[in-house]
Amino acid sequence: MIEKKDKNMKWLTDKYWVTPYNFLEEVREKFTLPEKVYIHDVTLREAEQAPGVVFKPEEKITLAKALDKLGVYSIELFPAVSVEDQEIVKQLVKMNLNAKVVCLTRCLKTDIDVVGECGAKHLIIEGNANPWSCKATWGISEDKIIEDFVDTIRYAKKNNFIISSMPWDDFRAPLSFLERLYKSIVYDGGSDRVVISDTSGNSLPWTTTYIIRKLREWLPGIPIEMHAHNEFGLATTDMISAVVGGASFVHTCMNG
């Protein structure tokens, strides 16, 4: 192992040895990094989207404890899926983990009510934000997409939830619509944070950085979260590129 002679050799620690070129000023001068990055782990929900993967309740509790021990900021579950998942959320809330228990909901007030019954206080409200697929599949207009998000967020705020709003498939939506949607989510709905989602995992690194900077331009001072899938092997790169652009939350999942 190479000997470390200078405390400024940030590329060499007791945990890793990476290229020193990552730390060149010419490389980093274009970064717009947040003050701190928070890890939001979605393993307890997203992993079950893989064919044939279903966790037993005791396995979800074990995973949650392990993630908490790792030091993640928050852990995500989807209680509206089943009574079993609702019981898991209730149990995790009672455990008073350091990690926050965050519940995914659709743009449905009934989903919000389920989370309230479970005792959790943090929500991620999700919905399709690709106007082309929404129109083709459900006959839903751009205005209706925005209306559904705003109405659901307002309902959740009245019930004292802390809210991240996650429109998905928005990397394939028109930029002008994204601006209108995200501004409405925050300024009309009152969302505390926003999530941008590369649902098909096809955004190149510099594209992700560009979109995050656009969100920061539209929503100054609002924390931004990055969610991505891994169809093209770009999920990890998406996360790093989002942080470079100024995202302060990254969504992670065990084994991709």
C-alpha positions, 0 to 999 in steps of 0.5 A: 500500500502506498504510504500517506505522507500528506494530510491533504492526500484526500484520495488515500484513507484507511478505507479507500484509495482512489484517483487523486484527479478527483480532487483537482481544483480544475475538476471540482471548481464546477461542483455545486455541492450541498453542505451535507448529503443525507442517505434515504434507503428504499431497500424495504420497498424497492427490493420487493419490485424485483421478481420473486423477492418478498421479505418476511416481516422479521426480515424487514425489521432486521434490515431496518435495524442494520440500516439504522446501524449503518447510519442512514438518515431515513428508511422507506416503506409502503404501508398501503400495500398490505396490513402486514406492512402497516404492522411493520411501520407501527413496530419501527415507529415504536422502536425509536430508531435514529433513522426516520421512518418514511412512508411512500404514498400515492396521490391518494388521501386514503394512503395518507390516512393509512400512514397516520394510523401507523404513527409515522410523520414523514411522507413521500408522495409519488405519482406519474409525471410524464404527461405523454404516458399519463394521457395515453394510459389514463387520459390525464392532462398536465393540469390534472397531474398538478392538481392531484399532487397539490391537493394531496400535499395540502391534505397531508400538510393539514395532518401535520406530515413532513413531506417530500414529493416525488413525481416519477418518470419526469426525466422524460417529461418536457422541461417547461412542464417540470418547472410548472409542476415543481413550482406548484408542488412547493408554492401551491401545495407546500411540500417541504422537499422535492424528489426528481426521479430517473425512473428508467435509469437513462440519464447521463451524469451531466444531464442529471447535474443539469436537471438538479441545477434547474430545480435549484434555480426554480426552487431556491432553498428547497432541499432536493432528493434524487431517485433513480433506477438501474436499467442502464447501470447508471444509478450510482452515477446518477446519485453522484452527479445529483450531489455534484449539482447540489442535491442533498438527499440520495435514495439508495437500495441494497444490491442496486 
